[in-house]
Amino acid sequence: MKLARFVVAGMAIALTLSACGGGGGQTGTGGAASSGGLEKTQLLVGVVPVPSSAPLFIAEKRGFFKAEGLTVKTEIIQAPQAVMPKILNGSMDAFMTSYVSLMAINDSGAAKLKLFQHSQEAAPGVAGVVVAKGSPIKAPADLKGKTIAVNVLKALGQTLTNAHLQEAGLKPEDVKYVPVAFADQLTALSSGKVDAAWLVEPFLTAAKKGGATQIIDTTSGVTAGVPIDGWGVTEDWLAKNPKTAAAFHRALAKAQQIASSDRKAIDEVVPMYTQIPADAAAAMTLGKFSMEADKASVQKLADLLQGYGYLKSKVDAAQLFASVSG
């Protein structure tokens, strides 16, 4: 479990930065640019310490933001729900968000969010359910009556796992889900606190290297290609900052294009904001970085969330995406 301890320790450091307001520090509201007419030149972006955030750091490293007249600072977050006051008052301009979080926030009425730029959709091996070494649980059907750890209840992990349990003949209520932070899941599994755990990279690779057995690949089969996350903004921010939005989007899109075709570019930046060692970053299974999400897959995810009762209202996937001009 040496790699597991190394990765967990590194991620714990990154999440500690979140509690301290870490990342790259905060910015003020920013003034209008002297050229180009940008409404803001200084942006604060919330970054989740996962591979999907890599394009932003590629853009920074390669000078794409600077070329657009932008200075981008970052703050490590775990999810947009944790920083909603900053998002609502405009002090945080954009943020990494899962599709599930974005839809849940919109459904709650807490804010009106748009997906500004897609980042990553699932590929086989990116996320899955594992059991401890030597566990008598060998297949999904064996999970009946068992406890499964997920990072957040009624979110992506529970939704994907439910779909695979149903395929195996079980009902969602046949198992018990408990919330356990990713950084604590390996300990909960090895100590017997939970029978199984839903893990994402880099924790999934670490768990398997430590002897855990994967019994469900939750990003293949019935849930293949599920959209994972992207960059979010509020409708209000878009309306107030159209030129800044266009400039920020151009820089992000250029970096997204690089991420979609150059694995080394991702590996180079992941250790910068996750504290994941370079060798662990290079060993991770990544999802697919593409320019746009498949709208049908987004709709399928939304329908699953509503079907399980995690969203109150039906979602029109087409309405989730921002229209950015320029």
N, C-alpha and C positions, 0 to 999 in steps of 0.2 A: 504493500500500500504506500510505498515511498512516493510515487508520482501523485497518488491521491492526496497525501498530506501536503505535498508541495503546491498542488493546484488549489486546494482548499485554503491554505495559508495565504496564497497570493490573492485569491478572490476576497478573502476576509479583509485584506489590506485595502483593496479597491472599494469595498463596501464601507469601510471605516472612513474613507475619503468622503463618501456621500454624507455621512453623519456630520462631518466637519465642514460641509459646503465645498468640498475639494475640487478635483479636476484641474481646471486652469484658472480658477478664481472667477469672480463675477464682474460684470460690467455695468455701467450706467445705461441710460436709455440711448445714448449715442446721438450725435448730431447729424445734420444733413451733410452729405458728401459735397466737397467743393467742386467735384466734377461728376457728371453722370446723373446728378439729381437724386441720389439714393436718399430715402427717408431716414435710414439709419445706416451707420457704417460699422458699429460695434454690436455684435450679437452674442448672446449667451445661449448655449445649446446644451440640453440635458442628454447625457450619454449613458446608456446601459452598458456595463462591462461584459459584452458578448461579441462574438465575431461580426454580427450584423452592423455594428457601429463603425467598422473599419473604413468604409468609404469616406467618412468625414475626415479621418486622420490622413488618409491618402491625399485628399484635397488640400489639407493644411500643409503636408509635407512637400507637395509638389507646387505649392504657390498658387493654386487655383482661386482661393479666396482673396488673396492679395491682388491678383490680377483683376478681380471684380471690384476692388476698392473696399473690401470687407476685412474686418478683424474679428475672428471667431474665438471666443473663449468657451471652455467646456466645464460642466459640472457633472460628476458621477451621480446617477440616480438608479433606482431599482425598477421603477415604473412611473408613468406620469401621474398616477393617483397620489403618489407621495409628495409631489411638488405642485399640486393644483393651484395653491394661492399665487405662486410665481407665474404660472401659465396664464391665469385669469387676469392678473394685473399687468401683464406684458413684460415683466422683468426677465422672464425666460422666453426666448423667442421661438424656439423649436425644440423638439425632443424626440428621442428614439422611443417608439411605442410598438407593442405587439398589436396585431389587428384586433385581437380579443379585447385588450385594454381600451383601444380607441372606441370600439363599438359599445363596450360596457359603460364608458363615461358618457357617450352620447345618449345611450338608452336611459341613464340615470337622470339626465337633464342638467348635470353639473356644468357642462360646457358644450359648445358646438365645435367639434374638431374635424379636421380634414387630413387625409393622408397626402402629404406633400411630395414625397418621393419614396417609392418602393425600395426595399433593401434586399430581402432574402425570402425565398420560399423553400420548403422542405425538400430534402433528398434522403434516400434510404440511409439509415444509420445515424441521423442527426439527433434523434431523441427516441427514448424507449423505456420500457419497464424492465427492471432488473431485480433479481433476488440474490441473497447471500450465497456464497460458496457452500455447497452441500445441502442447500435447501431442498425439501421434498417437492416443492412447487416446480413443475417441469413445463407446464403449458398454461395458456390463458384460462382454460376451464378450471384449473386447479386453484385459481384465485378466489373462488366462491367462499364467502365468509371471512376473507382475509383483509388486512389493512394495507392500504397503498399510500405512500407519501407523495404529495405534489407540492410544488412551491407555493401555489396560490389556489384556493378552492374556487370551483366554478369558472375555471379559466382554461387555457389551451391544453394543459396536461390532462386534466380530468375529461375534457371534451374528446380528445383523441383516444384516450384509453377506453372511454365508454364505447366508442365506435367499434373498437377491436373486441371488447368483451361481448358486445351484442353479436358480432360475427361468430364468436365462439359459443353462442347459445346462452350467455348470461345476461342479466339485466343490470343496469347501473347500480340499483339498490342492493345487488348481491354482494357488493364490496363496500368497505368503509374507507373514505378518503380523509386524510389528515394533513394539515398544512405543516410543512417542514421546509425551511430555507434550503436551497441547493447546497450551500456550504456545510449544512448539518446532516444531509441525508445519508451520506456514507456511514457516519457514526450511528445514526438511528437504525440503519439496516444491519450493521455488524453487531449491534448490541441487542437486536431482537425487538426493539421498540416498534418497528414496522415489519411487515412480511415482505413488502416489495416497495420499490421506489421508482417514480418517473423522473428520469434524468435527461438533461441536454448536455451538449458539449460545452466545456471540456470535461465535465464531471462524468459523462457516460464512458469516455475512453479511460479515465482514471479508475472508475469502478471495475471495468472489465480487466484492466491490467492488474488490479488487486484481487482478482479471483471471482468477482460477481458474474452471474450468468444472465444474459439478456433473454427474456422470454417473449417480448413483444417489441417489434420495431414499429413505433407509432407514427412514423413518417413514410410508411410504404403501404402497399395494399389498398385498403378501403380509404385511407387518408393520404395517399400519395400526392405530393405536390401542394400540400396545404400551405397557404401564405403565412409567413411567420411574423414579419415586422417591417417597419419602415419609419420615415421621419414624419412627425405630426406637427401641425400648427393649428391655431384657432382661426375660425372664420373672421373674427374681428381683426386679428393681426394681419391676415391677408388683405383685408379691405383697407387698412391703414398704411400698409407698406408694400404696395404693388411692385415698385421698382426694386426695392431691396429683395423682395421675394423672388423676383425674376433672376436677379444676380446670384442670390444664394442657390437657387435651383440649378442654374447653369453650372456652377462650380461643383455641386453635389453630383449632378448627372454625369459630368466628365469623369469624376472619380468612380462612380458606379460602373461606368463602362469599363474602366481599368480593372475593377474588382471582378467583373464578370468574365475576364479573360486572362488574368494574371494572378495565380495563387500566391506567388512570391510577394507581390505587393501587399496582400493581406497579411501574410506571415510576418512581414517586416514591421507592421504597425500595431498588431494585436498586443504585443508585450508593452507597448507604450501606455496603454490605458486600462489594461486588465491585471497587470503584474503576473500574467501567465508566462512562464519561461519560454524562450524561443523554441526549444525542442518540443515542448508540449503543444505549442501553437501549431507547429508544423505537422504534428501527428493527428490533429483533430480532423474529424469528418465535418465538412462544411456543407451547408445547403447551397442552393443555386442563387447566385447574385444575377439578377436580370433587371432590365430597365423598367419594366412594367409588370404588375401582377396580373395573373389570369383572372378576369372578372368572374368567370363561372366558378372558379375555385374559392374566391372570396365569398360569393353567394352561398356556396355549399357550406362553408364554415359558419356563416351567419345563420343559416337555417338549422345547423346542428345546435348552435348555442341557444336558439329560440326553442328548438324541440326539447332540449333538456331543461328548459325553464331558466336558463341563465340570462336571457334577455326577455324583457316584457313585450317589446314591439318587434314586428317584422322589419328587417333591414333591407333596403334597396342598395345593393353593393355599389351600384354606379354612382350613388350620391355620396359615397365616402371619400372620393378623390378630388383633390383641389385642381382647379384650372389655373395654370400659371402662364402668363403671356410674357413675351420679351426674351 
